[in-house]
Each structure stands twice: as structure tokens, then as C-alpha cells.
């Protein structure tokens, strides 16, 4: 009846009067008053007719008039009610109540309960999800996962995998299964330890520097190297460029670098190798990672470990799935380093750097190592050198990815995927504990919601990945195995890896296609640390919610989904201004994380889970996928502006940027045209919605370059990927026109520009839809 009253209120013009209280505006039930309006001065019949016949006729005429009025009124009421009942049946379910800040329509999607469901509105589903999410289960699971180290293939790792599988099965979702595969992982050699020595000018060992045998960099090259020591700050390309400008060569030297700087260990080693280094040592500086144990910091004898494969997945099956290695001979990834690398503690770094001589380093390179004067090297004041030796072994390990799914009721072949890394070389409270705990809690919450009437339009897939500490091996191998179908089925991926490193600042490493989805979610969820404030309002107080969005990075659990498979992906993280220092160390325990959070681990995990749940709910519920398909046009526009600045110089070299401008315009128009078509279409029609959603789901995939090999360059995405085909490589090369014109390679730049332009033009053509909707006109320019 409430729905009928609501429809009556919307249809009234003259005879229906609506009264809406303030409660309705706040999401309450509308109060509708229906009143038929008639004239207060009924037409009076004259008294004293001249005869009985006249009186009779007048009486009948009066009766007919009253009957006619009543019949007309009844007819209007019956027609109106019948019309509104039919309207409510066919479209009432597709109307949603606007609830809360930012609960707005995005991308043409409806906020209705899915057809075939129990008639639950989005606001009701949101409330149900909030009631079901629990703090205590998250805290308990983090403690369980991080009770001991659990690397892939270990007894503890296998036990945890079995427990996750059992927990999924207890939820009684539609499908639960495990997929196993062999992948080549690297571990320390038990028979021979990696070592570090100081040697004199004749190569005789004068001192051995003690190392923790469990500290290593997976996928490091093995062997020994001897040389001087060069300090290279964070090991970024700009750091090595500064060394060159100062006349210091890293060739043949052991390069010492700090953890951090926005670059992974793999990128540090790659940069050192490109600059001729013989080996790499990486240490945590107190300036970057707090090292005061009294204030929850590392002790100075702790090293930070991380893999050094510049890629993801099994490095011996790059770009294709890891099947039985006895049947398929390995192909070595180009991202495997050719030089040895070791993690060292701050104490060891201080011992080495305090003996260096040479030019002083820039002020921004100065760390906080005690008794260390910041100089570059490469010589020791004593004339000694460093010898390092790495002994690791490659081993085939059986991996287990655990899956559980809820089938969609309308479009079951479209998947919304939520995943988390399960393994860790150490306890891994942050590395694998929080992600696994939130994953299980979201799976439990959505399974109960389905039992209580939620009918998801699309399928939900919850996954526990193996071998994440080795470069997201489990997830990447799954992507490689199903690559040909995922761009038609995977709607989006949400990574829960390292989701809780604090409870203050939210960061979203994301594809731009998901920006609207995130914006709506942060307006709904209360901040875990600031009661009464949404995540959005708190971000606005601290400088703007736009600061939340960051580009995807190489070691992110979401990176391969977008850069390799062309699936929109996001990784969310709560952190503090003061860096959580224990990730990738033996000190990453639940007790330390709980202490950092002031006892709010469960509360913070619940808030993060609610944020992801909000976005999953929208994707599973809306008729049209709420993805911002116009987002990449702005990214390319910024590059076009840079091209325009160098237009004269490029044209003098016979290079015209006009094709890029044309392709960008075509893409922008195609995206806007598609968005307008969605906005003005009947998105409740299943065929129409399906047609548009198929095109929306392919947008990310269109940005995978078709002109490079997935084996040679697995990260083919021209915006987020790695390689000469990417926009970042093109931009960097363009910058040489002003910074170092002698290094500008016109032939290479012409190829880069052509590959990027045709990838962008291909995306525009695909968005246009049918071939007869595409009108490309290309003018030959000399």
C-alpha cells in the first residue's frame, strides 16, 4: 500500500493533494492525503414545480446529475488506481529511495531491487550489510593468520589454506572450490648462507658482517660480486641521473639504497642494473621507517625483505599460465634481475656508509643513520671493498587459490571479484592477515544477505590467493589462464592486501573507471577514527577527497588485473602519517598492529570492509554498471597539452601530433555519446542494459596495446603498464627534447607515438559500437 500511495502522490494534478512531511525528505515514508474536490455550492433545484410531472422530471434530472458525478468520480478513481498498480508492478521495483549523503544515480544505473529478488531497495540492502558486518571476527582472524610465518608450500601455509576452504564451505554459497598449480619460487639455500664481507685491496677477507639467514630478496640473481660502495638514495632513475651529473659511476660497484621513495625493490634493482652496478644492498633508514622500539618502531637489527622480480606471476612462464613444468619448458622473464640483491639492517648500512669517502650527497638524500656522514662513495677511507654472495634456490611449489561465489540472478556471467593474499614470509598481520580477515567477513556478510532476500544481479567471487609475497603469483597465474574470457566477464576487482596500516588516512590505488563508485562509497561510510564524520567529510577537512585517489603501482594486488588483464581494479588502504614500519619483517604481528591502532583493529577493518562492500553492492545491484567511461579522455588530454608545447619542434623533425589529437577527440566523443545514450535509454530493459554493460566492461580492455607481445611485455596497458608502448614512456621520451636533445631517438619516438595513437583510436572505434557508426578520416601529412 505504501508503494501505491507513493505512486498516487506522484500522479496527482487536480483532484489529488499531496502532503509531504520533513520525514519524507530524510528517507521516511511519504504521507499522502487523497481528497476529492467538489463544488461547495451544489446546483440548487428550484422549489415548487408547476406540476407533478415537472417535479418528477426535475427529481430524476437531479438524480441523474448526482449519479453521473459519482460514476465519473468512481471511473477516475478506478482508472487511476489500475494505472498506478500496473506502473508499480512493472517499474516500481526499479525506483529507489535516496538515502544519505552522496546516494545518487551514477552512470544511468538504477537503485532498485533486482528483478526476481525479494523487493529490497538499495537503502535496505545497505542497512542490512552494516548490521551484519562484525568487528570481532576481523580481529580474531588477523590473530589466527599471523600466529606464525606461512609461506607457500609450508605446513602452516597448507593448514591455513585448508581452513579458508572449510570456512568458505560453511557459508554454503553457490560454488566453493580450490585451484592448484605449480609455480617456481625462490628460497634461501639451506646448505649455504648468503654472506657479506669487507675485503682488503688484495681481495682477502678482513671482516665478515653478520646477516640474518632468513632475510633475502626472492628472485635475486645468485652468485658473488666485489666492488666499491655507492650510496644511491632510493635508487630511482632521477637518483642515478644525479650520480652521473656528479661524476660518480655505479659500474661494478655494490649500490646501497634506502627502502621507500615510491619505488619497489624490483625497480631499485632494475635501475641499478641498468647503470652497471654489480650488486645491491637495501636497508630501512630511520628517516623513512621509525626505528625507536619505545614508539613501535623497528629495531636497528631488522631488515625488510621483498621480491625483486620486475613483474608479477611465475617469472618462468611470463604472459602465459604456469602448467606442468615438465611438459612446457620454462621461458625466463625479462624482469628477472641479473645482479645479486640482499636486504640489510640499518646497523649494517651504518657500518658500510660510515666508512665511505667521496662527494657529499644532496641534502634531500640525508637519512638518520647514527654517526654517518652523507657521502656518495665509491671508495672506503680504508681502501677496503665489499664482497657480497647470494645463495638462493629455485623450487617448484604447489600453490592453492581458494574460491567461493554467489551466482547473480540476472547476469550470472558477469563477475565482481574480491580477493586477498593469504601467504606471508613472516607473520604477515598486515601483509596477509587483514586482507584475509576482511575477505572472509565480506563473504559471510553477503552470503547471509542472500539468505535474507538479497538477489544480486551479477555474480560475486571471493578469492584467497597464494604466493602473493613472490609477486602476486597465484592471482597472476589465474589471470593468465583465463585471460581470453575475463574481459567479457570480470566487471571489477577489489584487492584487500595490506588494507589496514593505520586508521586515519584512506588511499585508493585505482583505475580511473572506478572513481565515481569510490566517491559514492566514501560519502556513506563513517570514518573509523572520527566518529560522526564520513570518510568523505574528513578527507575534505584535510585538503580534499581528490587526494584519496592514487595510480596503481607495480606491487599492488590490483595491478595485474588492470595492467595485464584490462579489468578495472582498486586497492584500498587505511594508514597513518607515521609509516607502519613492520611490513615485510618478522615483526609484522597482530599485537603490534593492534597497538598501532590503539585497539581499533576490528573497527578499522569493519570500516574498510564496509567501503568495499558499498562498491560491490552497487556493482551487483545497478542495472547499468556505474563506471566512468570518460575518465581516460582527461588523462590523454593532459598528454596532448604536453605534445602541443613541443609541436613546433616535432614538426621540424617531420613528426605531427595531429593524429594523437584526432584520436583523443574521437575517444572523448565516443565515450560521451555512449554515456548520453545510456542516460536517455530504458535501462530497465534487460536487453538494452546488457548491450550497454558489455561495452562498458570492455573499456579498460581497449587500452591494452594489441601491438606488443604479452610474453615480452605482459603489462600491455598503455596508461598503467610498463614498456615503450606506454604513455609514461612516451612522455619521458618527449621530455628529452628539452632536457637532453642528444638522447632523443626520433625513430623510436615515431614508433611509440604510432603505437599509442592506434591503441587510443582502437578504443574510440570500439566504443562507437558498430562499424557503420565509425567515420575515420585520415589525412596524409608530410
N, C-alpha and C positions, 0 to 999 in steps of 0.2 A: 504493500500500500504506500510506503514511503516513496518508492520509485514512481508510482502513479501520481501521487501528489506533486512530486517534483516536476514530472512531465506536464501536468496540468498547469503548474505555475509558469512554465516556460512558454505555453501556448496561448495564454490568455491575453486578450487585447481589450475588448469592450466589456464583456459580461463576467470575466474572471478577474478578481482583485487579489494581488499577492502581498503578503506581509512577511518581510524577512527580518529576523532579529539579528543582533550583532553576533549571536552564537553561530549563525549560519556561516558568516564570513570566516569564523575561526574553525570551520570544519564540522560544526554541529549540524543536526538535521534541520532542514528548512521547515518553517511554519507557514503553511499556506491556508489562507482563508478564502473559501469559494462562496460567492453570493450572487444570486440572480437579481438583476436590477430591473425593476418595472416602474412605470409612472405612478407617482403617489396620487394623482388626480385621475382616477379611472373615469372613462367617458360615461357621464351620467345619462340614464334613460329618462326621458320626460315623464312626469306623473300625470295621471288622469287621461288615458287614451279615450278617443271619442266613441269607441265601441269595443266589444269583447274580441272581435276579430283583430282589431288594431292592437289591443293589449297582448293577444296571443302571439301575433307576429313579432311584436317588439320583444316579448319574453324569449321567443325562440331565437330572434336575432341576437339578443344579449347572450343567450346560452351558447350559440354558435361561436360568437366572438371569444367568449371565455374558453371554450373548448379548443378553438383554433390557437389561442395564445398558449394554452397548456400543451397542446400537441406539438406546436412549433418548438416550445422550450424543451420538451422531452426529446424531440428529434435532435435538437442541437446537442443536448447532453449525451444522448446515446452515441451519436456520430463522433463527438469529441472523445468520449471515453474509449470507443472502439479504435479510433485512430491512434490515440496515445498508447493504448495497450499494445497495438501492433508495433508502434515505434519503439516501445520499451523492450519488447521481445527481441526485435531484430537489431537494435542498436543501443539499448540501454546498458547492455553489458560492456559496451565499449566506451562508456563515459566514466571518468574517474573523478574522485574528489581531490581537489588540490589541498595538500596538507603540508604545512611547514614552509620554512624559508627555502626558496630555490626549487620547489617541486613544480617544475614547469615542463611543458612539452618540448622534446628535443627531436630534431630530425624527422618530424612527422609521425613519431611513434605514439600510439595510444596508450593510455594508462588504465586499461580495462582489464578485468579478469579474463584469462584466456578462455576461448570457447571450449566447451566440454568440461570446464572446471566446476568448482562449487560456487561460482559467482563472487569471488573475493576481489575487492578492489586493491589497488597498489598500496594505498594507505593502510589497509587492514593487513596486507602481507608484510609491510614494513614493521608494523607493530608486533606482529607475530614473531618475526625474526628477532627483534630486540628482546622480547620476553624469553626466547629460547636460548640465546647466546649466554654462556656461563663463564664467569671469571675463574672459578676454582679448577675446572677441568684443564684449562690452559696452563695454569701454574703447575699442576701435578704432572702434566705430560712433558713439560720442559724439563722438570726434575728427572723424570724417568729416562728421557732420551739422552741426557747429558751426564748420566751417572758414571760413564766410563767412555773412553775413546771407542769409536765404532767405524773403522774404515771398511771399505768394500771387501768382501771375502772373509772378514774376521768372524769369529764365533759370536761376538757381541752384535756385529752388523747383521748377521743372518738371523739372530734371535729377534732383533728389532723389526726386521722385515716381516717375520712371521707374525709378530704382534700387531703390526699395522694391518696386515691382511686379515687377521682374525677380527680386529675392531671394525674394519670395513664390512665384513660379512655379518657381524652382529647388527649392523644398521639395516640389513635386509633391503638394500637398494636394488634396482632392476638388474644390474650386472656388476659382478666383482671378479677380478682375475689378476694374474701376475704374468708378466712377460720377461723371459730370461734371455740373456745374450752374453757372449764372451767379448771382452774388450781388453786391450793391452794397457796395463797400468804400470807405474814405476814406483819401486820402494827401495829403501836403503839396503845395501848388501850386508847381510848379517855376518858374513865371513871377513869383511874388510871395511873398516870405517873410513868415512871421508875425513880429511885432515887439513890443517893449516899450519905452516911453519914460517919462521924467519930464517933466511939463509944468508951467508956471507957472500962476498964478491966471487968466490970460487965455487959457489953452489953447495957448500957444506952446511947442513942444518945446524943452526946455533940455538934455536929455541922452538919448541912446539907449543902452539897456542891451543888450549883445551876447547873442545866443542861438544855440544850435546849430541849424541849419536842419533837421536830421534828427529833432530832438526834437519830438514832437507827441502829442496825445491823439486817437486815432481816434474819429470820430463827434462831435467837438466842434461846437458851432454856430460859424458863421463870422461875421466882422464885427468891429467895434471897440466899445470901451466905455472911458469915462474916469470916474474917481472916486477917492475916498479909499481907504485900505487898512485892512482889519480883519483882525486875526490871530484865527483860529478853531480853534486847536489841530489836532485830527484831522478836524474837520468832521462830527462825529457829531451826532445830534439833541440829545443832552444838552449838547454844547458850545454849540450855538446857543441852547439854553434858558438857559445860564449868561449868555451875552451879553445876552439880553433882561433877565434879572434884574439885570444890572449897568447897564442903561440904554443899552447900545450897540447901535445898529441897523446891520445889514448892507445895508440897502436902497440900491441904486445904487452900492455900493462894490465894489472888487476884493478878494475874500476870499483870504487866503494861508493854506494849510493844509499840515500835515505828511503825508508818506507813512505809512501804517500805521494803528494804532489799531483793527484788526479790521474796517475798512470799505474797500471798493474805491473807486477813483477815481470810478466812476459814482455810488456812493452819496454821496460827498462833494459832487459837483457837484449832485446832486438836492437834497440838504439845503440847499446854498447858494441854489439857485434858489427853493426854497420860502420862503426867508427874504428874498427880494427882491434878492439880490446881482446885480451887473451882469456879473461875470466871476470866474474862479477861477484861481489860481496854486498849484501843488502842488510841494513841494520835499522832498528827503530830509534829515532832521535827523540830525546825528551821534549824538544820543541814541537813535535808532531803527536807523539803518544805519551801521555803522562806517565812518569816513572817514579812516583812517590808512593810507596806501598801504604803509607798512612792515609792517603787520599784516593784509594782504589786505583793505583797505577801499577804498571809493570815493575818488576824488579829489574835491575840493570843486567842480570844474567839471563834474561829471557829473550829468545829470538822469535821472529814472526816468519811462518812458513807459508808459501803459496806456490802454485804450479807456474811454470814458465813456458808453456805451450801457447804460442800466439794464435789461438784458435779455440775451438771447442769440439768435444767429441773425441773419439778414439783417433789419435794422430796417425795411425797406420791404416785408417780407412777414411781419408778425408773426402767429404762430399757424398759418400755412399754408406749404407748401413754395415755394421760390424757383424758379419756372419761367421761361420766356422773358418778360422784362420788356416786350417789345413787344406781347405778347398779353394780359398781365394788368397793368393799371395799378397802380402802387405805392400802398400804404397805409402811411402813416408811423407807426412805433411810438410809443406814448405815452412810451416810455423814452428817446427822443432828447432831449438837453438843448436848452434854448432860449437858453443863455448860453455865451459862449466860454470855453474852458479851455486852459491851457498848462502843461506841466511845466517847472520851472526848477531850476537847480542850487542847492546850499547857498550858494554865493558870491553869486548874485543875490538869494536870500532874505535873506541877511545885510545886503546893501546897502539893501534896502527896509525891513526891520524895525528896523534900527538908527536910522532917521530918524523912527520913529513917536512920537507923543505920545498921552496919554490915560491911562485907568485901568490899573493894574498887573494882570497876569494871575494866575490862581491858581498856587500852587507846582507843581501837577502838570502845568501847561502849559509849564513852562520847558524849553526844549531846550538844546542845547550849541553853538549858533552863536556864534562868537567875536565879542566886542565888541557883543553885542546885549542890551539891557535889555528884559526881557519886559513889553511893554505892549500894549494891545489896539488902539489907534488910535481913530478913523479918520483923524485928521489927521496930516500931516507937520509936524515942527517948523519947517520952512522955508516951509510954506504950499503946497508943491507937491502935485500929484496924479499918479496913474499912468494911462497910456493903454496899452491892450493891443489888438492887432489879430491876428486869426487868419485865415489863408488856406489852407484845405484844399479838396480837390475830391473829389466822389463819382464813383466809376468802376466800371462793371460788370466783374467779373473772373471768368474761367473757373476754377472750383475742381475739384479731383480728390480724391475719397475712394477709398482703395485697400483692398480686402477680400480675405481668404483664409479658407477654412473647412475644417473636418474634420466630416464628417457623423456624427451619432450613429447607433448601430446599433439602438436600441430606440425612442427618441423623437426622431427627427431634426428634428422641427418645434419643438423647444424649444432656444433658443439661449443659450449663455453667452458674453457679449461682452467682449472685452478691447481697449481702444483707447488711442491716444496722439496728441497733437497733433504735426504734422510741421513746420509753418511757424514762423518767428520773424522779427521786425523787425530783430533783431540777430543775433549768432552763435547765441545760444539754447542753450548747453550744458545748462543746467537746464531752460529753458522747453520745448525740444523734443527735445534730444539724448538725455537719459537715458531718456525715455519711449519714443522710437523704438527705441533700442538694446535695452531690456528687452522691448519688444513683439516684435521680431524674434527674440530669443533664446528667448522662450517659444514662439513659433510653431515655431521649428526643433526645440525640445525635444519638444513634443507630437507633431509630425509623425513624428519618429524613434520615439517611444514607440508610436505606432500601428503603425509598420512592425515593431516588436519584440513586438507582441502585445497592446497596449492596445486595448480595444474600448470607446470612450466610449459611454455610454448616450444622452447628449444631444450636440447639435452644438456645436462650438467655433467662434467667429467672431473673427478678429483684424483690426483696422481701424486704418489710418493716416488721421487726419482732417486736412483742410485748413482754413486760416483760423481757427485757434484763438486767435491774438492779437487777433482782432477780436470776441471774444465767442463762442467755440466755434461759429462759423458753420457749418462743414462738418457737424459732428455734429448740431447742432440742425436743420438743413435735412433731414438724413436722417431724424431722428425725426419731423419734421412730415410728411414724405412717406409714412411707414409707420405713422403713429400708430394707425390703426384696427385694426392687426393685432398690434402689438408687445406689448400687454398680454396677449395669448394665447400669445405665442411667446418673448418675452425673459424669461429666468429672472433674470439679474442682469447688471450692467455694472461693470467694473473699469477705472478711469482710471489711467493711468501718468504723467500730466502732472506735471512738477516733482517726480518721485518721490524724487530724491536732492539734498538741500541740506545734507547732513551725514551722519554715521554713528552718531549717538548716540541721539537720541530719536525713537521711532516715533509718528506721529499717523495716525489713520484718520478721515477725514471720511466719514460713512457713514449710510445708512438703518439704523434700529434693527433691521430684519429680519435683518441680516447679522451681528449681534453674536456669536451662538454660533459661526458659521463662523469669524470672526476669532479668537475665544478659543481654538478648537481649533488654528488655524494658528500662533499665536504660541507655543504650547506645544511645537511641533515644530521650529521653525526656530532655528538658532543665531544669537545676536546678532553683527553684523558687527564690532563693536569689542571685545566682551568674550568672548574665547574660552572655551568650556566652559559658557557660560550661554545659555539660551534667551532669546528676546525677552521672553517672559512673566516668567521669573525675574528678569531685570534690571529690568523695569518694577516688579515687586513690591518690589525693593530700593529703588527710587527713589520710593516713595509709593503704588504700586498700579497694577495693569494697567487699572483703570477710567479712568485719566487718558488712555489712548490714544484712546478714542472721543470724537469731536467732531461737532457737527452739520454738515451740508453747507452750503457758502457759495456765494454768487452766482457768483463767477468760477471755481469748481471745474469741471473737465471732467466731473464726475459729476452736477453739479447738475441740468441739464436732463433727464437720464434719469429722475430721481425726481420733481422738482417739476413738470415739464411732461408727461412720458410715463407716470408711475406705474410705473417699473421700479426695483427695489431697486438702489442703486448705491453705490460706495465709491471713494475716492481715498486711497491710502496714501502716506506721505512720511517719510523719514528726515531729520532736521535736527539742528542744534546749538543749545545755549542762546544762543550768539552768532549772530545772524542772518546768513545768507548775503546779502551786500549787492548782488550783481551782477544779480539777476533784472530783466528788462526794461530792461537797459542795454547799451551796446556792449561792455561788459567781461565779459559772461557767456560765457567761453571754457572749453574743456576743460582747458587748462593751469591756470587759476585754480581750477576745481572740483577738479582732482586735487590741487592744493596744499592746499586747504582740508581735503581728506580724507586728507592725509598719504600719498598714493599708493595709497589703498584704493578707488578708484572702481569697479574691476571687482568687488572682493569685496562692496562695499556694494550694487552693482547686482544681483549674484547673490542676495544675501540678500533683497532686495526682490522679485526675480523668484520666489524660492522661496516667499515668503509668498503672493503672488498665485497661484502655481502650486498650492499646497496647497488653496486655496479653490476654484479651478477644478476641480481633481481631484475634490474631494468632490462638487461640484455635477454633474460629468459622470458620477460613479460611483454615488452612492447611489440606491436605489430611490425613497425619499421625500426631497424637497428639504429640506435642513436649515436652514430659515428659521424664526426665532422669531416666530410669528404672533401671540403675545400681547403683543408689546412695546409696541404703541401704547396698550394699555389703561392702562399705567403713566403714559404721557405725559398722557393725558386725566384720569387720577386726580389728578395734581398741579394741573391747572387746576380740577378740581371742588373741591379744597380751597380755592383762592382764591375761587371763587364762594361757597362756604359761609361764608367770612368776611364777605362783603357781602350775605348772604342777607336780613337784615332790611331793609337799605337798598333792595335790589332789589324786595322785596315791597311796600315802601311806595310804590314807583313803578309797581306793577302788573306787575312782571316776576318770573316764577317760574323759578328754576334747576332745578326738578324734572325737566323734560324732558331736560336735559343729563345729570343723574344717572341717569335711566332709560336713556337711550341708551348711556351709558358702561357701565352694568351689563349691558345686552343684548349689547354688543360683547364685553365681558370673558367672559361666559358662553358666547357663541358660539365664541370663539377657544379657550377651554379645552375645550369639548365636542368641537370638531374635533380638537384635539390628543390628547384621550383616545381618540377613535375611531381615530386613526392608530396610537396606541401599542398598541391591542388588536386591530388588523387584520392580516391576512396581506398584508404589504406586498410580498411576493414575487410576488403575483398581479398580472399586468400591468394588467388592467382596474381593479382596486382602486387600484393605485399611480397610474394615470393619472387616475382620478377625483379623488383627493386632491391630486395635484400641480397639477391645473387650478385647484382652489380656492385653493391656497397661492399660486400665481403671481399671482392677481388681488388679493391683499390690499392691496398698495401702490396698485394702480389704484383700489380702492374709496375711497381718500382724496383723489382728485381731485374737486373740487366740480363737480357737474353743474349748478349754478345760476349759474355765471359763464361768460362767453364766452372761448374760447381765444384769440380775436383781441384782445379788450380786456384780458384778464388771463391771459396764457399760462401762468403758474406757478400752476396751479389747486390744487395740493396744499395741504390745509388745515393741515398741520403744517409742511412745508418751503417752501411757496410764498410769494408776495408779493401783498398786496392786502387789502382789507377783509374778505374771506371767510376769512382765515387765523386760526389760534388765537393767533398773536403779536399781530395787530391787535386781536383781541377782548380779550386780556389787557391790552394797553396802554390800550385804551379803559376797561376795568374799573378800572384804576388811577387814572383821573381822578376817581372817586368820592371818593377821599381826598385826592389831590394838588391837584386843581383842579376842584371840583364844578361850577363855572360853565361849563366847557367840555364837560361830559358831555352827549352828544346821545342822549337816550332813544330817539328814533325810529330812529336809526342803530344803536344798540346792540341794539335789539329785532330788527332785520333781521339783524345779524351773528350774534346768538345763534341765530336760527332757521335760517340757512343752515348754520352749523357743526353744529347739532344734527341736522338732517336728513341731512347728509353722514355723520355718525357712525352714525345709525340705519340708513342705507342700507348702510353697511359691515357692520353687525351682521346685517341681514337677508340680505345676500349670503353671509356666512359660514355662516349657518344652512343654506343649501342650498335645498331645495325649499320652495315656498310653504306647504305643509301643515305644515312644521316651524317656521313663524314664528307667534308668538302675541303680537301687539302690542295692548295695551290702553291707550288714551289717555283721560285724564280731563280734562274741560274745567275750567279754573280761571279765576276772575275776576281 
